[in-house]
Amino acid sequence: MSAGAGARIPVMVPWLGEEEARAAADAVLSGWVAQGPRVAEFERAFAERVGAGHGIAVSSCTTALHLALVALELGPGDEVVVPSLSFIATANAVRYVGARPVFADVEEATGNLTAATVDAVRTPRTKAVLAVHQGGVPADVHALRAACADWDLALVEDAACGIGATVGGKSVGHGALLAAWSFHPRKVITTGEGGMLTTDDAEWAERLRRLREHGMNVSAAQRHASGTPIVESYLEVGFNYRMTDIQAAIGLVQLGKLDAIVARRRELAARYTELLRAVPGVRPVGDPVHGEGNFQSYWVLLAGEFPVGRDRLLGVLAEAGVSARRGIMASHLEPAYAGHGAAQLPVTERISRDSLILPLFHTMTREQQDRVVSVLREQAGG
């Protein structure tokens, strides 16, 4: 699936191969394709990798975020501070439980919430903060956790893009109250679709496993493993948010590749950054002082003096055979949030308007990177 010389350069290609294909086939041939033993193994391996007590595999990161807010028992009348600079699922998850998302601004260097930007919009109705590790750049969760503890607020981490990134030398999600993860194909590791919740709280983990499976007191896997009939009961209204064993089988292989994937992405990102030093008006994303990113996305911010607007630049790149994308969306400007109301978010709107995501994938070649940068250099007048 990699693009050769002269061919269109994709923005992202998952690093999948024969090992994942065999793992998926083995799951199919086992006769157990729904949530089962491979899901349980993936949960254990993933939780161990990020330093969490428990992993709860689900159908997507969106459903993971929803379950996290259900676990916190949030509802109508409650407010949750979220960044507008995020995929719209972050804010939508708050609305799923009937609470109100309150949009906060972000810092320009990382695209993430800070304690100061949260403090600017919190109110007596604020019950939680949903912080995003945007594009794989880790948020300063130590500062956010300390602030939320002072304010008596729960902090949930949207780590959709975060696997393989670190804060203070430890995995994103380590020590999190609740963290939600994505395995979409655009993410660092993939199961096609799928997500995970991690937590250190055993009681929450037990309830979350019930909630993903219609609120049943005993899982389908436990019923099938029992030598005697079990009549299940439904303890509360739950959801159908399960992951399949086919997905988990692929996820286990991908998790084993994680170190190699992140190392390669950081290598490519470092080369991009070096090449872009010669392109005026382009500021690349980089590591924050408190951690290291995984470069799930390599995004650049155009300076005001850059001679071509972001949207026009995307068109020029496309004409040159380069598939780039607009930067991270500003959710508060989307039609779904028309009339919702938001504070002034100048940094969010600047990043969303003037940033773009450049191609970066495991099999990317130096020649492909040179082609991407040559278009930027030409448009910068270099």
Sequence and secondary structure as in RCSB ss.txt:
>XXXX:A:sequence
MSAGAGARIPVMVPWLGEEEARAAADAVLSGWVAQGPRVAEFERAFAERVGAGHGIAVSSCTTALHLALVALELG
PGDEVVVPSLSFIATANAVRYVGARPVFADVEEATGNLTAATVDAVRTPRTKAVLAVHQGGVPADVHALRAACAD
WDLALVEDAACGIGATVGGKSVGHGALLAAWSFHPRKVITTGEGGMLTTDDAEWAERLRRLREHGMNVSAAQRHA
SGTPIVESYLEVGFNYRMTDIQAAIGLVQLGKLDAIVARRRELAARYTELLRAVPGVRPVGDPVHGEGNFQSYWV
LLAGEFPVGRDRLLGVLAEAGVSARRGIMASHLEPAYAGHGAAQLPVTERISRDSLILPLFHTMTREQQDRVVSV
LREQAGG
>XXXX:A:secstr
    TTS B S      HHHHHHHHHHHHHT  SSSHHHHHHHHHHHHHHT SEEEEES HHHHHHHHHHHTT  
TT EEEEESBS THHHHHHHHTT EEEEE   TTTS   HHHHHTT  TTEEEEEEE GGG    HHHHHHHHHH
HT EEEEE TTTTT EETTEETTTT SEEEEE  TTSSS  SS EEEEES HHHHHHHHHHTBTTBSS HHHHHH
 SS     B S   B    HHHHHHHHHHHHTHHHHHHHHHHHHHHHHHHHTTSTTEEE    TTEE   SSEEE
EE TT SS HHHHHHHHHHTTB  EE   BGGGSGGGTTS     HHHHHHHHHEEEE   TT  HHHHHHHHHH
HHHHTT 
